[in-house]
């Protein structure tokens, strides 16, 4: 019997960038159970419908209304899903909402879902209300929204054990039903060789040498601790570069950091823009001497999984989310003065055997707990009940 799963909250597939998008891409691409039919909401300029990875994708046209854009998108996608379920008389459907953006509205729609026999699953994502980019009012909205999504969800699928623990403790009064399914990654090597023209051209353009750089990949936001990582790198004695792959476009945060740290005068620090070619990015990760990870807000972070799968030496901020994933396959730093700088100095003289040992443990961890095959299989079991 066909089981219809409606996925709301990612920008859609094909995935260009971003955690939820990559998740939906893999969930649909690696589907095993033929009885499952996915319906994926996609953000677009025009309303239309298309098939991709055997999923029915429907586009939602979203006006550019600032932070409210994501809220509007989720509500319209939910309305469209309800309309489609009614029209096609679909029984026992599941609506899976990624992130907690529409809490104040979900009670109204939950009544309709109940009448239609639709089950509501929610992925609570990370601590959106902690992100520094939001003002007090928006932070308050995110917190209330999270609370109401938890209250009305039939099941919360947490991609981090730390997030699951937080949901159970903070919202105990709702007795939330939760389960843990991690985010996925793969340890397959890049298809590019060391002498690939594309790679050499990138190195040449960015003035970077293989194995002579530390790498950071991630969104350029304060809660990813760029200030600490750059400041500490500037204090380190290493002759290696710090290559930062991010969407900076010299924004307000960039200017503020430059004012505080004057990092542009340190020729080791290179902001190199974004890399959307996944094989090239994987190769850049593989050829890095080490990876710095400063994410502090959220569940299992996709860029951390990719780093552990590809980069031999990983230096992670010592917080629950990161330790849960990296375990003994990484080294850890805190925000104390000179803590990361000293770790970088130590890493410069670390033995190759030690690096290989850390790399082996990190890759084993990804293969065992975070492979997409494992993750997809766990999801299909839950969806099929």
N, C-alpha and C positions, 0 to 999 in steps of 0.2 A: 504494500500500500504506500502510495506517494506521501512523503512528508514535506510540506512547504515551509521553508525557513526564509523569513524576510530580514535582511540585514540593513540597519540604519545607523548612520553616524560616521562612516568613513567618507572620504571625498569621492570614493568610487574606484572602479577598475576599468581599464588596465591601470595598475599602480605606477605612479611616477616617483613618488617619494613619500615617506611617512609610515609610521608604525601600523596603524589600523588598515591602511590601504594595502600594505605588503601582506598583512595577515589575511585579508579577504581574498587577495590574489592567490595565495597559497591554499587557502581553505577550498576555493572553487577549483583551482588547477589540479590539486592532488586528491580530489574527491574519489572515494572508493565505492561507497554505498550508492547504488544506482537508484534507490528509492527516494533519495534526498533531492529536492529541487530547490535551488537557491534563487532568491529574488533580491537583487542588490541595488540600493539607492545610490545614485551618482550625482554629483554636483555638476551642473552644466549651464550652457548659455541658452539652450533651447530644450523644450520638452520633447523627448523621444524615447524609443525603446529599442534595445538591441541585444543580441546574444553574445556572451563572451565566456570562455571556459565552461560552456554548457549552462551558464547561469542566465536568468532573465534580468537584464540591467535596465532600470528605468531612471531617466534623467529628471532632476528637479531644478527648475530655473530659480536662481536665488539673487535678489537685488543686493547691491553693495551697501549694507547698512551697519558697518562696523562690527563690534563684538556681538551684536544681536544676530548677525548673519548665520552663525552655526545653530542658534536656537530656532530661527525661522526655518532653516533647512531641515532640521530633525522633525519639526512639527508637520511640515508639508509632506515629508517622506512618510511619516506615520499615517497621516490622513489618506495618502495615495494607497498605502498598503491595506488599510481598512476597507477602502473603496473596492480594491481589487479582490479581496477576500470575500466581500459580500456579493459582488457581481459574478464571481466564478464559483460561489457556493463552496468554498474550501473549508474542509473540516480539520480540526486539530492542528492548526498552523502555529508556528512559533515566531514571535517578533523578537529579534535580538538587537538591542540598542547599545551601541558602543559609546561609552561616556555618559555622564550625568548632567546633561545640559537643559533638559526640559522638565525638571521636577515639578515646578509650580503648575504645570498643565497636565501632568500624567494621570492625576486622579480622575479627571474628566474622561480621558480616553480609555482608562482601565475599565470603566463601567461598560463601555462599548465592546472592549476585547472579551470581557467575561461573558457577555451575551452571545458573542460569536464563538465561544469556546477556544479563544486564542490564548496561548501561554506567553507571558512576558519575561524574557531573559534580559539581564543588564550586565554590561562589563563596566565596573565602577572606575576603571582606568587608574590614574594617580590622584594626588592631592591638588586638583585644579585651583582650589581656593587659596593655596599657598603661593601660587606663582606671583612673582614680584611685578610682572607687567600690568597687573590689574590694580585699579584703585579700590579703596575700602568698600565702596558700594557694590562693585562687581564681585569682589571677594565674598561679600556677604551673600550675594545672589547664588554664587557657585556652591556655597556651603549648604544653604537652604535647599537648593536644587538636588544636591547629593542626598540629603536626608530624605526627601520625598521620593526620589528614585528607589532608594533602598526600601522604603516603606511599602511601595506598590509592586516591586519586582517579585515574581514567583521564584526566581532563582538568580543569584548574583555569581557570575563567573569571573573570578579574580585571577589575573595573570601573575600575581606575586603573593607569596605566603604572608608577607608583611602587610599587604593591603587587605588580605582576607582576615587577618588577626585584628586589624584596625576596624574593619566593618563590623565584625562580631562584637568587639568591645564597645565602640562608640555608639552603636545603634542596637544595643542589647534589647531595648524595650520593644523593638519590632520583631524580635526573634528571627533575624534574617536567615534564609536558607542559602548557603554558599557552597561553592566548590572551587577548587584550584586547578586551572589549566594554564600552563606557562605560555609565553610567546615563543615562536620558533626561530630557528636559524639552521644553517647547514655548514659543514666543514669542507665541502668540495672546494678544491683549489680553483683559482681564476684560470680561465682559458687562455689568458695572455702569457706569452713567454717574457723573460727578462729583457730580451732584445726587440720586443715588439715596437714597431714604429710609433704607434699611438702613445705608448707609455713613455718612450724616449722623448717624444715631442713635448709631452706634458712636463716631464722633468726639466727639459731644456727651457721651456717657457717660464716655469716657476722657479728656476734656479735651485733645483733640489737634487740631491744625490741619493741613490738607493742605499738603505741601511744606515744613513747618516742623518736621520731625522726622527723626532718624536712627533706623534700625530694626535690631533683632536678632530673628531667629526661630530657635529651636532648642531642643534638650533642655537643661534647666538642670543641667548637670554640670560639674565643675571643668575637665575637659580641653577644654571649649569656650571656655576663657579669659574667663569673665565677670568675674573679679576684675580682670584687666588692662583690659578694655574699659570697665568702670564707673569704675575708678580714674582712667584716662586721660581719660575724658569729663568727669569732675569737675574735672580740671585744665585742660580746654579752655575758651576764652573764649566759645564759641558761646552764642547765646540760644535755639537750637533745643532740642527735647526729645530724650531718648533713650527710645524706645518699645520695650519688651522683651516679645515674645510668646512665652511659655513656660509650662510646667506647674509653677509654683513651689509653690503652696499653703504658703508660708512654712515650708519644710522646714529641716533641720539646716544645709544648705549656705547657704541664704538667711540664716539667723540668724548664721552665722559671718561671712559677708560684711558683714552690717549692723554687726556688732560691730567689724570691722576698718576699714570704710570710712565708716560712718555715712551711707550714701547716701540714706536716707529724708529727711534734712534738705536734700537738693538737690532742689528742686521740678521740675527738668528731667527727673529720672529716674522713669520710669513703668513699673512691672510691670503689665501689663494682662491677664494670664491667657492662655488659648489661644483660637484662632479656627479652628473646624473647617469653616466654610463656605469652600470653595476659591475661589469667585469673589470673595468679600469679602476674603479674604486676599491674593489677587492684586491687587485694587484698592488695598489698604493698601500693598503693595509698590510699585506703580506711583506712588503719590502720596507716597512717602517722598522726602526730599531726598537721603539716602544710606543705604547698608546697611553694617553692620559684621559681619564674619565672622571668628570666632576659632577655628574647629574645627581641631584639631591631630592627632587620631587617626582613622585610617580612610581609605577610598578616596575615590572621587568622591562628594561630599556633595550629596544632593538639594536641600537648602535653598540651597546655593550656586548650583546650576544655575538654580533658580527666581529667585533674586536677579538673576543676570546676565541672565536673560530679561526681567525685569520692571522692576528698579530702575535708574535712569540712572547713578547714581554708586555704585561698589562699592569698599569699603575692606577688603582681605583680609589676614589674617595671612600673613606671608611664609614659607610652608613648601611643600615640593615638591608635595603634593596640590593645594593651592589655586592655585599658579602654573601647574601643568599645565593646569588648567581655564580660569583667568581670562586668562592670557597678557597681551596688551597692552590688554585691555578693562577693566582694573581698576587701582587704586592699592594699594600694599602697605605694611604696617607691621610693626615687630618689637616685642619686649617690653621694649626699653630705656626707661628713664625719659623721659617727655615725647615719645617718638617718635610715638605715636598722637595725643596731645593736639595736637602741632604740625601733624600731617596734617589733623586736624579743623579747626584754625584756618585752614589753607591752603584747605581745601575750601569754607569759608564765603565766600571771596572769589574762588574760581575762576571763570573766564569761562563763560558759558552755552555757547559754541562748544566749549570743551574738554569740558564735561559731555556734550554731544550726540555728540562724536567718540568718547568712551569708551563711551557707550551703544550706538552703532552697531556698534562693534567687538565688544562683548560679545554683542549679539543675533546678529550674523553668525556668531560662534563657536558659539553654541548651535544655530542653524539648520544649520550645516554638519556639526558633529561630534556633537551630542547630541540631535537630534530623535528622538522615539519611533519614527517611521517607519523611520529608519535603523537604530536599535537593534533593533527587532523583526525587520527584514529580516536582520540579521547573525545573530541567534539562530536564526531559522528555517533558515538555511543550515547552521549547525552541527548543529542537531537532525536535519536530513534527511541529514546526512553529505555 
